[in-house]
Amino acid sequence: MGKKVKPPQGDGDNLAQFLTVSGVHFVAAAIVREALETEPDPAFESAFSKTKTEAREFLECYELCSLPYWGAAELAGAIVDPLTFPDPARALRAVELAQKAGELPEVFTPKAGVEWAMSRQFAVRSDLAEFVGLTPGHYGKPLAMDAPTEATPAIANAGTAKKWTPERLRELASYRQKHGIQEAAKRFGISKARIRALLPGEKKTPAKAAGYSVFSHRMK
């Protein structure tokens, strides 16, 4: 039978730190992996203060964030949104469409990918956010891309076809009308320019016939 993992003398109290963002490193990860294979569940949970399932998920985050760059597949795996993306294929599709629209390059850093997901208000696994230096659950962060700022309206139009349903647009229009464009931008995690692109009829200047919006008309 395989030997059980035995930490150095005096280090027993530190095992739980191996499964924290600040305490994990490649040696600690190796110790945890061996313990996953050799220790019974109760002993493992007692030593590491996590279940084996939780430990495996944590190590998965650690390994993912150790990569210097991500592509669509890696970012799709970071998005946790069971309502919008009940299966990995849909999450992957969302990222690939964002790349085609110019919101994301083909290859990007883990931090840039997580920032993009947060700016889109996708849920991201908390460990992943912490590993790349972001606050878990903090939505509305600016895009960390190299694309020029003036490209935002085009991005908005591309995103509209995928994300902004009529119901979502009505919600945005209603919130903007009640609270103003600044608060709406914060609430929905998008720029004021994007709101103007999504709701052309919501501009204060008279709208041209080509810019007529059925959603703004309905709000009136």
N, C-alpha and C positions, 0 to 999 in steps of 0.2 A: 504494500500500500504506500502511497505517496506521503511524504512528511508534511506535517502541518506547518504553516507559516509561523515562525517565532521571531518577533521583533527584537532588536537589541535590548539588553537589560536597561530598565529605566525609561523605555520609550513607549511602554504600553498605553500611557495616558494620551499619547500623541497620535494614535492610530486614527482617531476620528478626524484629525486635521488633514489626513491624507485625502479625504473626500470633501475638501473645501477649496474654493477658488484660490485662496492665498496659500494653502498648504500643499497642494498637489505638485508633483514634479515627476520626472520619468522614473526615478527609483521608487517613489511612493506608488506610482501607478502599477509598476511591476509587482510590488508586494500585494497590492489589492487584487490584481488579476490572479495571482497564485492562491490567495485566500478564497477567492470566489470558487476555485476548483477543488480546494482541499478541506475547507472548514464547513461544518454543518451550519445550517441557516441560523439557529439561535446564537451560536458562538460568534458567527460573523457579525450579526446585528449588534450583539453586545459589545464587540470590540470596535466596530467602525461607526456605530450609531446610525446606520442606514441598512435597509434591506438589500438583498443582493440585486433585486430589480433596480432599485434606486442607484446603487453603486454602478451597475452597468450603464445606466443612462448618463450618469455623471462622467464616467470615463469616455463615453461616446462624445460628449460635449467637449471634453478636454482634448481628445484626439482631433476632433474637427477643427477646433480653434488653434491647434498647433500648426495647421497647414498655413503656408505663407499666403496662398491665394485660394479663392473659391471660384466655382463656376455655378451654373444654374442648378445642378443636382445638389451641391452642398447647401446652397441657400434654401432650396425647397425643403431639405431635411430639417432646417432650423425653424421653419414656420410651423407653429402649433395653432391651428384654428379649425377645430373639428366641425364647426358649423359651416364655414365657407369651404374648407378643404378636408372633407372626410377621408380622402385617400391621397397618397403621395403624387399620383399622376396629375391631379388638378393643381396642386401647389407648384409642381414643376412647370405646368403650362402657364401659370400666372407669371413666374419668373421669366420664362422664355419670351412671353409677350412683352414684358417690360424691357427686355434686352432689344427686341426688334423695334420698340418705340423710341429707343434711345435713352431710357431712364437708367439703364445699367449697361456697363461695358460687358464684353464677353467674359473677361476675367477681372476680379476685383478682390480687395482685401476682405477678411472676415468682418472687420469693423464696418467697412463701407456697406457690405451686404446687410448686416443687422440694422444699420441706420436706415437704409432704404426700406426694409420691412417695417420698422417702427413708424417711419414717415407715412407709410401706407396703412397704418393702424392694424397690421397683422400682429397676432400674438406671437411672441418669440420666447423660447424656453429661457427661464430666468438665468440659469447657469451660463448659457451662451452669451447673454447680454453682459453679464459680469466678467466673463473671460475676455471680452473685447473692450472692456472699460466703460460700459454704458450702464445706466440705471434700469433694472428690469421694470417693464411695464410703463416706461416713460415714452409716451407716444408723441408724435408731432415734431420729432427732431428733424433738422434740415437734411436734405439729401447731401451725402458726402461724395458727390460725383464730380468728374472733371468737365461735364457738359456745361456749356455757357448758360448763364441765367436766362437770356432772352429766348431760349428754347422751351421755356416752361409752358407757354400756351399750346404748343404743338404736342407736348407730352400730355397735357390735360385732355386734348381732343382724342388722343390715342387711348388714354386710360378710360375715357368716358364709355367707349364701346364695350369695355370689359368689366368695369367696376361700377360705374355710375348708372344705376338703374333709374327709371322714372321716379320710383318711390324715394330713392336716395337723393335725387335732385330736388324733389319737393321738400324733403327734410332740410337740405342745405339752404334752399331759397327761403323757407319759413324762418330758419334760425337767423339767417343774415338780415331779414327784414325786422326781426324783433330785437336783435342784439348788435347789429352792425357788422361790417365786413371784417373788422379786426378780430372781434370775438369769434366770428364764424371760422376764420382762418385758424385760430388756436384750437377751436373745438374739433374741427375735422382734420387738423394736421396738414393743411395745404396752404399755399401762398395766396395772397390777395389777387395776384395776377391769374392764378388758376381758377379762383372763384369767378372772376370777371369773364374768363374764357368759357367756363361751364354755364354761366348765367348771363349771357350777353344782354338780355332784356332787363337785367337788374342794375345796369349802369345808370348813373344819374343823368348822363347826357341822353338826348332823344335817340331812340334806337331806330336804325334804318330798317326797311322792310326785310332785307336779307338777314338781319340779326334778330328777327322776331322770335320770342321764346314762348312756347305754349305753357311752360311752367310758371314764368313770371306773370303771364296773362291770367292764369288761374288764381294766383295769389291776390290779384287785384279784385 
